[in-house]
Every structure is written in C-alpha cells, then in structure tokens.
Amino acid sequence: MTFIRDMDMTRAAIDHRLHAFRGRCGELGLSLTPQRLAIYQVLASDDSHPGAEDIYRRIKPDLPSLSLGTVYRTLELFEEHGLVSRVHAFGDQARFDANLDSHHHLVCIRCRRVIDFQDAQLERLPVKPEGLNGFRVLTHRIHLLGVCHRCQTDA
C-alpha cells in the first residue's frame, strides 16, 4: 500500500528530533555549535527538503557571521555521521532530509517539490546480488519523477 507520509511537524515532534540530535552529537563527540544547532533546527522543522542555500538564507539574519561554506561543510558532516540524508532531486542542488525513517520521494519536475511517501512493496524490492558486480546494498531510496497535483491543477 502506498501513502504520502508527511514528517510530523508538531512542536513535540520537532523538540523530540532536536533532543535526539543533541544526544547523538554527544555520542559522536561532535561539538554542538550555534551554527550546527541552527542548521539542524531548520531541517528538523521543515519537510520541504531544503538545500544548503535555502538553509543559509533562513539562518543568516540570526547568525550574521555564518558563511555559506559553513552550511555546506556542516551538512556534509551531518550526512557523514548519519544525522541527515541527502536527497538528489531532479537536476537541482542537493537537498537534505532530517526524516531518517525509511521512506521514498516523489519529485515534481515542474516546481521541484519533494514529497515523502512510503510503499511496503518497495521496502521488499528484490535485488539480485549476481547482477550487482559484487556491490552490497545497505539501503535504498527511490525517487519517482513526475508532476505534483498542484502543478497539474495549475496547468
């Protein structure tokens, strides 16, 4: 069964993600700087899968010394440590997702909107190791490209 799965955006859910993030940073020995916390806070409270430049524009007024390079390096660090995942949207810059639950993405080729969805059949997708030339699959995310409902209605 396929269904759209929006990230829980209630204050309690966002606070829970931030609490878990702080704890995970402590476990990893990562300093929790104001910049890192602000970047993660944007991701934890936004299900639009923002890119580095979007995040930078939102945070810059509150942290005037923040550079775009810091945002890029921080996102790479978060991804490297499994704190966020990278979403490769159609022809766009990389975008990021704080929702680490197993899910896939619908990507609108017109407005570039990225929508989370889940499909139980995709979770059980059979991948035959003999066709992968020794590659070992650890996880998978599927991106379906198409036109979202809003863009279809606007056409």
N, C-alpha and C positions, 0 to 999 in steps of 0.2 A: 504494500500500500504506500503510495506517495503522498506526502503532505508538506506544505510550506511550514517551516519551523523557524519562527522569529526568536531571536535571542531575548530572553526575559529581561525587560528594561525597567523593572520596578526598582525603587530605591534600595530595597532589601537585597535584590539580586546583584545590583551594582556594588553595594557595600560588601557582599559576600565575595565577589570576584576580586575586589581590591584587597580584602583581608587575606585571601588565598595567595594573591600576588606577593604581598608583603612577606608572608610566611615562606613562600617558595624562593624569593630573593635571599632571605636569610639562610635557608638551607644550601643555596648555591654559592653563598659568600659574596653576593652582588651588593654593592652599596646602593642604598635607596636614596638617590639624589632627588632634589625637587624636580629636575628635568625628567628623570625616568618615571617618577610618580605621575607627573602631569601627562606624559605621553601615554602611559598605560591607562590613565583615567579616561582619556579621550576614547581609546579603543574599547574599554570596558563599558562605556556608556553610549556607544554608537554602533548600531548594527548595519551601517551602510558600507562597512569595509573601507575606511578612509585610507588614502595614500599618504606618504610622508609629507608632501607639500600641503595637503589639507590639514594634517595634524599641526604642522608648523604654523600655518595661518591662525589656527584656533588658539594656540598656546602663546604665541609671540606677544600679544598685548599684556599678558600677565607676567611673562618672563622675557623682558626686553633684551637680555644678553644671550638668549637662545639663538643658535645658528641652525640653518637647515642641515648642515653636515652632522651636527649632534643628533638631530632627529633620525637621519639615515643610519648613523652608527648604532644608535640605541635600538632601533627596530631590528637591525641585523643581529645585535646581541640578544634581544628578546627571542628572536626566531631560533638562533643557535642553541639557546637554553630551553626551548620548548614552551616559552611563555605566551607566544602568539604564533599564528601560522600566516604564511604568505598566500595571497590569492592572486593568481595570474589571470586577470580579466582580459578580455578581448582587446588586443592592441594597446592597452593602457599601461601606465606605470604600475608597478607592483602595489597592491593594496593589502591591508592587514586585518586580521580577524582575531579577536580575543576569545571567541567561542571555540574551545578546543574539543567539544563534544563531536562525535562522529557525525558528519553531515556533508552535503554536496552543495554546489552552487548553480543557480540559473543566472546567466549573464545576458543582459539586454544589449544587442549590438547597436541600438539607436541612442539610448540615454546612458548607457554604461552602468546601469543599476545592477547590483549583485544581490541576489536573494538566496537565503539559505533554504535548503529543502532536504528531506530525508526520504529514502526509499529502501525498504527492507530487502528487496530483491538485489539492489545494488551492493548492499553490505555482504551478500553471499555470492558475489560475482566470481565465477570460477576462472582462475588464472592458471594456465598450464605451464609449469616451470620449464618444460623442454623447449618451449618457444621463446624463452627469455635469455638465452645465451649465458646462463649462469647468474643472471640478475636475481636477487632475492627481494621480493616485495615486502615492505614493512607495513605499509598502509596505503590507502588510495583515497583520492578525492576526485570526483567527476565534475566537470564544468560543462553545462549544457548551454549552448549559444542559441539565442532566439530573440523574439521581440516580446517585451513585457506587456501586460494588459493595458497599462496606461498609454504606452506608445501605440498600441493597436487602436485604442479608442480615439487618440489624437489624430490618427491618420485620415 
